[in-house]
Amino acid sequence: MKKVLIIDDNKAYRETLKIVLESKGYIVEIAVDGEEGKSKIISENPDLILLDVVMPKENGISLLEEIKKNELMNKIPVIVSSSYPGAKELTEGFGVNAFITKADLTTEEIVNKIEKFLS
């Protein structure tokens, strides 16, 4: 089974996605900030990372820089998911696989984007 790591400080968002993805047969790991996310990338070796930009402790941009510089992590597809204005522009230079504006898509549309990278 494919494993998705959701790194997001919005509890309702990550829990809703977790429920839907698990119902489709995915293993889902959760991290509430970039610091915990980095630890889980190393320990869980996910097949895909869904990454928020604005979070406490370590933000998504900082974590994204680390992911892309690390040979063990930089092969993992990363979808940036944010409602922060300007987040897409901030992440463009990091080789992000896709960008999701949270407010523009339904949960099902977000899951469909994730599934495209895991099929």
N, CA, C and O atoms as CSV, one atom per row, in Angstrom:
chain,resi,resn,atom,element,x,y,z
A,1,MET,N,N,0.838,-1.196,0.000
A,1,MET,CA,C,0.000,0.000,0.000
A,1,MET,C,C,0.876,1.251,0.000
A,1,MET,O,O,1.940,1.282,0.618
A,2,LYS,N,N,0.419,2.255,-0.687
A,2,LYS,CA,C,1.140,3.524,-0.774
A,2,LYS,C,C,0.921,4.338,0.497
A,2,LYS,O,O,-0.144,4.294,1.113
A,3,LYS,N,N,1.965,5.084,0.872
A,3,LYS,CA,C,1.922,5.873,2.102
A,3,LYS,C,C,2.000,7.362,1.778
A,3,LYS,O,O,2.863,7.804,1.019
A,4,VAL,N,N,1.080,8.126,2.371
A,4,VAL,CA,C,1.027,9.575,2.204
A,4,VAL,C,C,1.333,10.222,3.548
A,4,VAL,O,O,0.783,9.827,4.576
A,5,LEU,N,N,2.210,11.216,3.535
A,5,LEU,CA,C,2.493,12.000,4.735
A,5,LEU,C,C,1.874,13.376,4.554
A,5,LEU,O,O,2.238,14.117,3.641
A,6,ILE,N,N,0.931,13.713,5.436
A,6,ILE,CA,C,0.289,15.028,5.419
A,6,ILE,C,C,0.954,15.868,6.502
A,6,ILE,O,O,0.896,15.528,7.683
A,7,ILE,N,N,1.589,16.969,6.092
A,7,ILE,CA,C,2.243,17.880,7.033
A,7,ILE,C,C,1.463,19.183,6.991
A,7,ILE,O,O,1.607,19.978,6.062
A,8,ASP,N,N,0.638,19.395,8.005
A,8,ASP,CA,C,-0.271,20.544,8.010
A,8,ASP,C,C,-0.709,20.821,9.437
A,8,ASP,O,O,-0.987,19.891,10.194
A,9,ASP,N,N,-0.772,22.091,9.811
A,9,ASP,CA,C,-1.191,22.440,11.170
A,9,ASP,C,C,-2.706,22.582,11.308
A,9,ASP,O,O,-3.201,22.777,12.418
A,10,ASN,N,N,-3.444,22.489,10.217
A,10,ASN,CA,C,-4.903,22.591,10.257
A,10,ASN,C,C,-5.491,21.205,10.529
A,10,ASN,O,O,-5.538,20.351,9.644
A,11,LYS,N,N,-5.934,21.001,11.762
A,11,LYS,CA,C,-6.400,19.678,12.188
A,11,LYS,C,C,-7.573,19.170,11.353
A,11,LYS,O,O,-7.565,18.017,10.920
A,12,ALA,N,N,-8.569,20.003,11.123
A,12,ALA,CA,C,-9.753,19.570,10.367
A,12,ALA,C,C,-9.364,19.150,8.948
A,12,ALA,O,O,-9.855,18.140,8.444
A,13,TYR,N,N,-8.495,19.911,8.314
A,13,TYR,CA,C,-8.047,19.614,6.945
A,13,TYR,C,C,-7.322,18.279,6.892
A,13,TYR,O,O,-7.655,17.419,6.076
A,14,ARG,N,N,-6.332,18.104,7.762
A,14,ARG,CA,C,-5.534,16.869,7.700
A,14,ARG,C,C,-6.345,15.648,8.112
A,14,ARG,O,O,-6.162,14.573,7.542
A,15,GLU,N,N,-7.238,15.788,9.090
A,15,GLU,CA,C,-8.043,14.643,9.528
A,15,GLU,C,C,-9.062,14.238,8.459
A,15,GLU,O,O,-9.310,13.049,8.259
A,16,THR,N,N,-9.649,15.218,7.775
A,16,THR,CA,C,-10.594,14.905,6.695
A,16,THR,C,C,-9.884,14.160,5.571
A,16,THR,O,O,-10.375,13.142,5.083
A,17,LEU,N,N,-8.724,14.676,5.165
A,17,LEU,CA,C,-7.961,13.994,4.107
A,17,LEU,C,C,-7.527,12.603,4.545
A,17,LEU,O,O,-7.554,11.664,3.750
A,18,LYS,N,N,-7.131,12.468,5.795
A,18,LYS,CA,C,-6.704,11.163,6.322
A,18,LYS,C,C,-7.830,10.140,6.200
A,18,LYS,O,O,-7.608,9.021,5.737
A,19,ILE,N,N,-9.026,10.519,6.609
A,19,ILE,CA,C,-10.181,9.611,6.551
A,19,ILE,C,C,-10.463,9.188,5.107
A,19,ILE,O,O,-10.658,8.004,4.828
A,20,VAL,N,N,-10.484,10.156,4.198
A,20,VAL,CA,C,-10.800,9.849,2.799
A,20,VAL,C,C,-9.706,8.989,2.168
A,20,VAL,O,O,-10.008,8.017,1.476
A,21,LEU,N,N,-8.448,9.334,2.398
A,21,LEU,CA,C,-7.350,8.556,1.814
A,21,LEU,C,C,-7.309,7.137,2.373
A,21,LEU,O,O,-7.082,6.184,1.627
A,22,GLU,N,N,-7.525,6.991,3.673
A,22,GLU,CA,C,-7.540,5.647,4.266
A,22,GLU,C,C,-8.693,4.818,3.716
A,22,GLU,O,O,-8.559,3.607,3.543
A,23,SER,N,N,-9.823,5.462,3.441
A,23,SER,CA,C,-10.966,4.729,2.879
A,23,SER,C,C,-10.659,4.224,1.465
A,23,SER,O,O,-11.309,3.301,0.974
A,24,LYS,N,N,-9.665,4.834,0.819
A,24,LYS,CA,C,-9.256,4.413,-0.525
A,24,LYS,C,C,-8.059,3.463,-0.481
A,24,LYS,O,O,-7.504,3.105,-1.519
A,25,GLY,N,N,-7.667,3.060,0.732
A,25,GLY,CA,C,-6.619,2.059,0.870
A,25,GLY,C,C,-5.208,2.578,1.077
A,25,GLY,O,O,-4.258,1.795,1.046
A,26,TYR,N,N,-5.045,3.871,1.285
A,26,TYR,CA,C,-3.715,4.425,1.522
A,26,TYR,C,C,-3.373,4.389,3.006
A,26,TYR,O,O,-4.254,4.462,3.862
A,27,ILE,N,N,-2.091,4.276,3.292
A,27,ILE,CA,C,-1.595,4.457,4.655
A,27,ILE,C,C,-1.319,5.947,4.789
A,27,ILE,O,O,-0.664,6.534,3.928
A,28,VAL,N,N,-1.810,6.565,5.859
A,28,VAL,CA,C,-1.647,8.006,6.029
A,28,VAL,C,C,-0.952,8.296,7.354
A,28,VAL,O,O,-1.381,7.840,8.414
A,29,GLU,N,N,0.115,9.055,7.271
A,29,GLU,CA,C,0.817,9.551,8.448
A,29,GLU,C,C,0.561,11.048,8.533
A,29,GLU,O,O,0.349,11.713,7.519
A,30,ILE,N,N,0.581,11.566,9.750
A,30,ILE,CA,C,0.271,12.971,10.002
A,30,ILE,C,C,1.430,13.624,10.747
A,30,ILE,O,O,2.039,13.015,11.627
A,31,ALA,N,N,1.728,14.873,10.383
A,31,ALA,CA,C,2.647,15.712,11.141
A,31,ALA,C,C,2.010,17.096,11.237
A,31,ALA,O,O,1.401,17.573,10.279
A,32,VAL,N,N,2.153,17.733,12.389
A,32,VAL,CA,C,1.467,19.008,12.621
A,32,VAL,C,C,2.328,20.231,12.320
A,32,VAL,O,O,1.827,21.355,12.318
A,33,ASP,N,N,3.623,20.020,12.065
A,33,ASP,CA,C,4.512,21.127,11.718
A,33,ASP,C,C,5.716,20.579,10.957
A,33,ASP,O,O,5.893,19.367,10.833
A,34,GLY,N,N,6.530,21.485,10.456
A,34,GLY,CA,C,7.676,21.077,9.658
A,34,GLY,C,C,8.693,20.251,10.417
A,34,GLY,O,O,9.305,19.342,9.856
A,35,GLU,N,N,8.875,20.562,11.681
A,35,GLU,CA,C,9.834,19.821,12.504
A,35,GLU,C,C,9.427,18.350,12.632
A,35,GLU,O,O,10.237,17.450,12.411
A,36,GLU,N,N,8.169,18.122,12.989
A,36,GLU,CA,C,7.657,16.751,13.081
A,36,GLU,C,C,7.627,16.103,11.695
A,36,GLU,O,O,7.880,14.907,11.554
A,37,GLY,N,N,7.317,16.905,10.677
A,37,GLY,CA,C,7.280,16.393,9.312
A,37,GLY,C,C,8.618,15.841,8.866
A,37,GLY,O,O,8.684,14.768,8.266
A,38,LYS,N,N,9.685,16.570,9.158
A,38,LYS,CA,C,11.026,16.120,8.782
A,38,LYS,C,C,11.347,14.781,9.435
A,38,LYS,O,O,11.891,13.882,8.793
A,39,SER,N,N,11.010,14.656,10.702
A,39,SER,CA,C,11.237,13.409,11.432
A,39,SER,C,C,10.453,12.255,10.802
A,39,SER,O,O,10.977,11.150,10.659
A,40,LYS,N,N,9.203,12.514,10.428
A,40,LYS,CA,C,8.363,11.457,9.840
A,40,LYS,C,C,8.780,11.103,8.414
A,40,LYS,O,O,8.611,9.959,7.992
A,41,ILE,N,N,9.317,12.056,7.674
A,41,ILE,CA,C,9.822,11.727,6.337
A,41,ILE,C,C,10.923,10.685,6.477
A,41,ILE,O,O,10.973,9.711,5.725
A,42,ILE,N,N,11.799,10.901,7.444
A,42,ILE,CA,C,12.922,9.987,7.663
A,42,ILE,C,C,12.442,8.639,8.188
A,42,ILE,O,O,12.883,7.596,7.707
A,43,SER,N,N,11.545,8.651,9.170
A,43,SER,CA,C,11.124,7.391,9.805
A,43,SER,C,C,10.093,6.611,8.994
A,43,SER,O,O,10.073,5.382,9.058
A,44,GLU,N,N,9.245,7.288,8.239
A,44,GLU,CA,C,8.131,6.625,7.554
A,44,GLU,C,C,8.364,6.385,6.061
A,44,GLU,O,O,7.685,5.553,5.459
A,45,ASN,N,N,9.311,7.099,5.459
A,45,ASN,CA,C,9.611,6.953,4.033
A,45,ASN,C,C,8.333,6.954,3.174
A,45,ASN,O,O,8.015,5.953,2.532
A,46,PRO,N,N,7.606,8.078,3.165
A,46,PRO,CA,C,6.335,8.122,2.430
A,46,PRO,C,C,6.529,8.082,0.917
A,46,PRO,O,O,7.606,8.388,0.405
A,47,ASP,N,N,5.472,7.702,0.218
A,47,ASP,CA,C,5.470,7.707,-1.246
A,47,ASP,C,C,5.104,9.077,-1.798
A,47,ASP,O,O,5.368,9.371,-2.964
A,48,LEU,N,N,4.487,9.927,-0.953
A,48,LEU,CA,C,4.101,11.273,-1.357
A,48,LEU,C,C,3.972,12.133,-0.108
A,48,LEU,O,O,3.557,11.656,0.949
A,49,ILE,N,N,4.335,13.411,-0.241
A,49,ILE,CA,C,4.201,14.367,0.857
A,49,ILE,C,C,3.222,15.449,0.428
A,49,ILE,O,O,3.359,16.032,-0.648
A,50,LEU,N,N,2.230,15.713,1.277
A,50,LEU,CA,C,1.318,16.838,1.097
A,50,LEU,C,C,1.734,17.867,2.141
A,50,LEU,O,O,1.594,17.627,3.340
A,51,LEU,N,N,2.244,19.008,1.695
A,51,LEU,CA,C,2.930,19.954,2.575
A,51,LEU,C,C,2.263,21.318,2.597
A,51,LEU,O,O,2.048,21.936,1.554
A,52,ASP,N,N,1.937,21.781,3.801
A,52,ASP,CA,C,1.430,23.136,3.997
A,52,ASP,C,C,2.621,24.094,4.007
A,52,ASP,O,O,3.757,23.666,4.207
A,53,VAL,N,N,2.370,25.376,3.795
A,53,VAL,CA,C,3.444,26.367,3.780
A,53,VAL,C,C,3.597,27.048,5.132
A,53,VAL,O,O,4.703,27.107,5.668
A,54,VAL,N,N,2.511,27.562,5.689
A,54,VAL,CA,C,2.581,28.325,6.933
A,54,VAL,C,C,2.228,27.413,8.106
A,54,VAL,O,O,1.085,26.985,8.267
A,55,MET,N,N,3.260,27.126,8.929
A,55,MET,CA,C,3.090,26.247,10.094
A,55,MET,C,C,4.013,26.719,11.206
A,55,MET,O,O,4.979,27.437,10.949
A,56,PRO,N,N,3.722,26.320,12.448
A,56,PRO,CA,C,4.623,26.666,13.554
A,56,PRO,C,C,5.915,25.844,13.504
A,56,PRO,O,O,6.029,24.888,12.737
A,57,LYS,N,N,6.859,26.225,14.315
A,57,LYS,CA,C,8.177,25.581,14.476
A,57,LYS,C,C,9.010,25.671,13.212
A,57,LYS,O,O,9.914,26.504,13.141
A,58,GLU,N,N,8.742,24.849,12.217
A,58,GLU,CA,C,9.458,24.946,10.943
A,58,GLU,C,C,8.420,25.044,9.838
A,58,GLU,O,O,7.563,24.170,9.706
A,59,ASN,N,N,8.496,26.107,9.044
A,59,ASN,CA,C,7.480,26.292,8.002
A,59,ASN,C,C,7.747,25.394,6.797
A,59,ASN,O,O,8.800,24.766,6.687
A,60,GLY,N,N,6.778,25.350,5.908
A,60,GLY,CA,C,6.856,24.470,4.754
A,60,GLY,C,C,7.949,24.830,3.767
A,60,GLY,O,O,8.515,23.943,3.128
A,61,ILE,N,N,8.258,26.110,3.626
A,61,ILE,CA,C,9.316,26.535,2.703
A,61,ILE,C,C,10.665,26.016,3.186
A,61,ILE,O,O,11.448,25.472,2.407
A,62,SER,N,N,10.925,26.187,4.462
A,62,SER,CA,C,12.179,25.710,5.050
A,62,SER,C,C,12.308,24.194,4.904
A,62,SER,O,O,13.369,23.686,4.539
A,63,LEU,N,N,11.226,23.480,5.191
A,63,LEU,CA,C,11.243,22.024,5.063
A,63,LEU,C,C,11.411,21.612,3.597
A,63,LEU,O,O,12.137,20.664,3.298
A,64,LEU,N,N,10.757,22.307,2.708
A,64,LEU,CA,C,10.873,22.008,1.281
A,64,LEU,C,C,12.320,22.157,0.805
A,64,LEU,O,O,12.806,21.341,0.021
A,65,GLU,N,N,13.002,23.196,1.278
A,65,GLU,CA,C,14.423,23.378,0.946
A,65,GLU,C,C,15.239,22.168,1.391
A,65,GLU,O,O,16.079,21.664,0.646
A,66,GLU,N,N,14.981,21.710,2.613
A,66,GLU,CA,C,15.702,20.550,3.140
A,66,GLU,C,C,15.399,19.283,2.343
A,66,GLU,O,O,16.301,18.500,2.043
A,67,ILE,N,N,14.136,19.089,2.004
A,67,ILE,CA,C,13.738,17.902,1.231
A,67,ILE,C,C,14.482,17.872,-0.101
A,67,ILE,O,O,15.030,16.840,-0.488
A,68,LYS,N,N,14.497,18.992,-0.791
A,68,LYS,CA,C,15.079,19.028,-2.133
A,68,LYS,C,C,16.606,18.933,-2.118
A,68,LYS,O,O,17.202,18.558,-3.127
A,69,LYS,N,N,17.247,19.264,-0.999
A,69,LYS,CA,C,18.710,19.162,-0.890
A,69,LYS,C,C,19.164,17.778,-0.436
A,69,LYS,O,O,20.335,17.431,-0.592
A,70,ASN,N,N,18.258,16.992,0.118
A,70,ASN,CA,C,18.607,15.701,0.707
A,70,ASN,C,C,18.401,14.578,-0.310
A,70,ASN,O,O,17.297,14.403,-0.824
A,71,GLU,N,N,19.453,13.824,-0.599
A,71,GLU,CA,C,19.372,12.762,-1.611
A,71,GLU,C,C,18.384,11.663,-1.252
A,71,GLU,O,O,17.823,11.027,-2.145
A,72,LEU,N,N,18.162,11.429,0.029
A,72,LEU,CA,C,17.218,10.390,0.437
A,72,LEU,C,C,15.768,10.856,0.332
A,72,LEU,O,O,14.861,10.038,0.185
A,73,MET,N,N,15.549,12.166,0.408
A,73,MET,CA,C,14.189,12.702,0.406
A,73,MET,C,C,13.769,13.296,-0.930
A,73,MET,O,O,12.574,13.347,-1.222
A,74,ASN,N,N,14.713,13.745,-1.750
A,74,ASN,CA,C,14.337,14.561,-2.907
A,74,ASN,C,C,13.660,13.805,-4.046
A,74,ASN,O,O,13.234,14.420,-5.023
A,75,LYS,N,N,13.557,12.507,-3.940
A,75,LYS,CA,C,12.842,11.716,-4.962
A,75,LYS,C,C,11.349,11.567,-4.625
A,75,LYS,O,O,10.558,11.124,-5.458
A,76,ILE,N,N,10.980,11.941,-3.406
A,76,ILE,CA,C,9.580,11.821,-2.975
A,76,ILE,C,C,8.772,12.969,-3.587
A,76,ILE,O,O,9.139,14.131,-3.415
A,77,PRO,N,N,7.682,12.668,-4.297
A,77,PRO,CA,C,6.846,13.745,-4.832
A,77,PRO,C,C,6.267,14.602,-3.702
A,77,PRO,O,O,5.836,14.089,-2.669
A,78,VAL,N,N,6.269,15.920,-3.926
A,78,VAL,CA,C,5.731,16.862,-2.945
A,78,VAL,C,C,4.637,17.679,-3.607
A,78,VAL,O,O,4.843,18.301,-4.649
A,79,ILE,N,N,3.462,17.665,-2.975
A,79,ILE,CA,C,2.368,18.543,-3.375
A,79,ILE,C,C,2.239,19.590,-2.282
A,79,ILE,O,O,2.000,19.259,-1.121
A,80,VAL,N,N,2.398,20.846,-2.654
A,80,VAL,CA,C,2.227,21.926,-1.687
A,80,VAL,C,C,0.752,22.285,-1.654
A,80,VAL,O,O,0.103,22.441,-2.688
A,81,SER,N,N,0.242,22.413,-0.434
A,81,SER,CA,C,-1.172,22.688,-0.211
A,81,SER,C,C,-1.270,23.891,0.722
A,81,SER,O,O,-0.847,23.817,1.876
A,82,SER,N,N,-1.821,24.991,0.234
A,82,SER,CA,C,-1.855,26.184,1.074
A,82,SER,C,C,-3.005,27.097,0.693
A,82,SER,O,O,-3.496,27.068,-0.436
A,83,SER,N,N,-3.422,27.901,1.642
A,83,SER,CA,C,-4.387,28.958,1.358
A,83,SER,C,C,-3.709,30.318,1.524
A,83,SER,O,O,-4.358,31.359,1.420
A,84,TYR,N,N,-2.415,30.300,1.779
A,84,TYR,CA,C,-1.631,31.514,1.979
A,84,TYR,C,C,-1.414,32.236,0.649
A,84,TYR,O,O,-0.904,31.634,-0.296
A,85,PRO,N,N,-1.790,33.513,0.558
A,85,PRO,CA,C,-1.574,34.259,-0.689
A,85,PRO,C,C,-0.080,34.325,-1.022
A,85,PRO,O,O,0.736,34.648,-0.158
A,86,GLY,N,N,0.267,34.027,-2.237
A,86,GLY,CA,C,1.661,34.081,-2.657
A,86,GLY,C,C,2.444,32.803,-2.429
A,86,GLY,O,O,3.622,32.734,-2.779
A,87,ALA,N,N,1.819,31.792,-1.850
A,87,ALA,CA,C,2.530,30.545,-1.543
A,87,ALA,C,C,3.003,29.835,-2.806
A,87,ALA,O,O,4.088,29.253,-2.822
A,88,LYS,N,N,2.208,29.880,-3.844
A,88,LYS,CA,C,2.600,29.205,-5.089
A,88,LYS,C,C,3.899,29.803,-5.632
A,88,LYS,O,O,4.805,29.074,-6.035
A,89,GLU,N,N,3.979,31.114,-5.638
A,89,GLU,CA,C,5.175,31.790,-6.132
A,89,GLU,C,C,6.384,31.475,-5.250
A,89,GLU,O,O,7.494,31.306,-5.755
A,90,LEU,N,N,6.171,31.396,-3.939
A,90,LEU,CA,C,7.263,31.098,-3.002
A,90,LEU,C,C,7.853,29.710,-3.215
A,90,LEU,O,O,9.036,29.491,-2.952
A,91,THR,N,N,7.043,28.775,-3.688
A,91,THR,CA,C,7.491,27.384,-3.800
A,91,THR,C,C,7.907,26.980,-5.214
A,91,THR,O,O,8.383,25.863,-5.415
A,92,GLU,N,N,7.740,27.856,-6.186
A,92,GLU,CA,C,7.988,27.498,-7.588
A,92,GLU,C,C,9.411,27.034,-7.879
A,92,GLU,O,O,9.597,26.154,-8.719
A,93,GLY,N,N,10.406,27.585,-7.225
A,93,GLY,CA,C,11.786,27.241,-7.524
A,93,GLY,C,C,12.291,25.964,-6.878
A,93,GLY,O,O,13.475,25.644,-6.989
A,94,PHE,N,N,11.421,25.230,-6.207
A,94,PHE,CA,C,11.860,24.062,-5.442
A,94,PHE,C,C,11.519,22.723,-6.085
A,94,PHE,O,O,11.695,21.678,-5.458
A,95,GLY,N,N,11.043,22.737,-7.307
A,95,GLY,CA,C,10.714,21.476,-7.955
A,95,GLY,C,C,9.504,20.787,-7.358
A,95,GLY,O,O,9.445,19.559,-7.301
A,96,VAL,N,N,8.539,21.576,-6.913
A,96,VAL,CA,C,7.299,21.034,-6.366
A,96,VAL,C,C,6.545,20.323,-7.487
A,96,VAL,O,O,6.497,20.817,-8.613
A,97,ASN,N,N,5.964,19.179,-7.188
A,97,ASN,CA,C,5.261,18.400,-8.210
A,97,ASN,C,C,3.897,18.974,-8.551
A,97,ASN,O,O,3.433,18.845,-9.683
A,98,ALA,N,N,3.249,19.609,-7.574
A,98,ALA,CA,C,1.944,20.233,-7.810
A,98,ALA,C,C,1.679,21.224,-6.686
A,98,ALA,O,O,2.289,21.157,-5.618
A,99,PHE,N,N,0.764,22.136,-6.948
A,99,PHE,CA,C,0.353,23.114,-5.942
A,99,PHE,C,C,-1.162,23.095,-5.853
A,99,PHE,O,O,-1.857,23.101,-6.870
A,100,ILE,N,N,-1.663,23.073,-4.632
A,100,ILE,CA,C,-3.105,23.080,-4.389
A,100,ILE,C,C,-3.441,24.310,-3.556
A,100,ILE,O,O,-2.846,24.536,-2.503
A,101,THR,N,N,-4.394,25.102,-4.030
A,101,THR,CA,C,-4.942,26.174,-3.208
A,101,THR,C,C,-6.118,25.570,-2.457
A,101,THR,O,O,-7.132,25.220,-3.060
A,102,LYS,N,N,-5.983,25.449,-1.145
A,102,LYS,CA,C,-6.965,24.725,-0.330
A,102,LYS,C,C,-8.402,25.173,-0.578
A,102,LYS,O,O,-9.299,24.342,-0.720
A,103,ALA,N,N,-8.617,26.462,-0.630
A,103,ALA,CA,C,-9.983,26.974,-0.744
A,103,ALA,C,C,-10.615,26.709,-2.108
A,103,ALA,O,O,-11.837,26.766,-2.247
A,104,ASP,N,N,-9.793,26.419,-3.111
A,104,ASP,CA,C,-10.313,26.259,-4.473
A,104,ASP,C,C,-10.792,24.852,-4.811
A,104,ASP,O,O,-11.502,24.668,-5.800
A,105,LEU,N,N,-10.417,23.854,-4.007
A,105,LEU,CA,C,-10.729,22.466,-4.345
A,105,LEU,C,C,-11.492,21.767,-3.227
A,105,LEU,O,O,-11.316,22.077,-2.048
A,106,THR,N,N,-12.333,20.829,-3.612
A,106,THR,CA,C,-13.006,19.988,-2.628
A,106,THR,C,C,-12.028,18.917,-2.151
A,106,THR,O,O,-10.978,18.708,-2.759
A,107,THR,N,N,-12.377,18.251,-1.075
A,107,THR,CA,C,-11.549,17.157,-0.572
A,107,THR,C,C,-11.359,16.101,-1.649
A,107,THR,O,O,-10.254,15.590,-1.827
A,108,GLU,N,N,-12.410,15.774,-2.360
A,108,GLU,CA,C,-12.326,14.751,-3.409
A,108,GLU,C,C,-11.375,15.176,-4.532
A,108,GLU,O,O,-10.629,14.347,-5.053
A,109,GLU,N,N,-11.396,16.436,-4.902
A,109,GLU,CA,C,-10.484,16.925,-5.945
A,109,GLU,C,C,-9.026,16.859,-5.483
A,109,GLU,O,O,-8.134,16.540,-6.268
A,110,ILE,N,N,-8.795,17.161,-4.210
A,110,ILE,CA,C,-7.445,17.063,-3.651
A,110,ILE,C,C,-6.985,15.614,-3.666
A,110,ILE,O,O,-5.851,15.326,-4.049
A,111,VAL,N,N,-7.853,14.706,-3.253
A,111,VAL,CA,C,-7.525,13.274,-3.255
A,111,VAL,C,C,-7.232,12.808,-4.679
A,111,VAL,O,O,-6.307,12.022,-4.886
A,112,ASN,N,N,-7.993,13.273,-5.656
A,112,ASN,CA,C,-7.742,12.903,-7.054
A,112,ASN,C,C,-6.353,13.345,-7.509
A,112,ASN,O,O,-5.671,12.610,-8.224
A,113,LYS,N,N,-5.931,14.539,-7.100
A,113,LYS,CA,C,-4.583,15.012,-7.446
A,113,LYS,C,C,-3.525,14.113,-6.814
A,113,LYS,O,O,-2.536,13.762,-7.458
A,114,ILE,N,N,-3.732,13.747,-5.565
A,114,ILE,CA,C,-2.796,12.862,-4.864
A,114,ILE,C,C,-2.712,11.522,-5.585
A,114,ILE,O,O,-1.622,10.994,-5.803
A,115,GLU,N,N,-3.862,10.978,-5.950
A,115,GLU,CA,C,-3.899,9.665,-6.598
A,115,GLU,C,C,-3.176,9.659,-7.943
A,115,GLU,O,O,-2.623,8.631,-8.334
A,116,LYS,N,N,-3.169,10.774,-8.652
A,116,LYS,CA,C,-2.457,10.848,-9.934
A,116,LYS,C,C,-0.967,10.565,-9.748
A,116,LYS,O,O,-0.340,9.942,-10.604
A,117,PHE,N,N,-0.405,11.021,-8.635
A,117,PHE,CA,C,1.021,10.821,-8.385
A,117,PHE,C,C,1.332,9.437,-7.834
A,117,PHE,O,O,2.478,8.990,-7.889
A,118,LEU,N,N,0.336,8.767,-7.311
A,118,LEU,CA,C,0.573,7.463,-6.681
A,118,LEU,C,C,0.186,6.287,-7.565
A,118,LEU,O,O,0.436,5.136,-7.207
A,119,SER,N,N,-0.420,6.561,-8.712
A,119,SER,CA,C,-0.847,5.452,-9.580
A,119,SER,C,C,0.255,5.014,-10.519
A,119,SER,O,O,0.059,4.094,-11.313
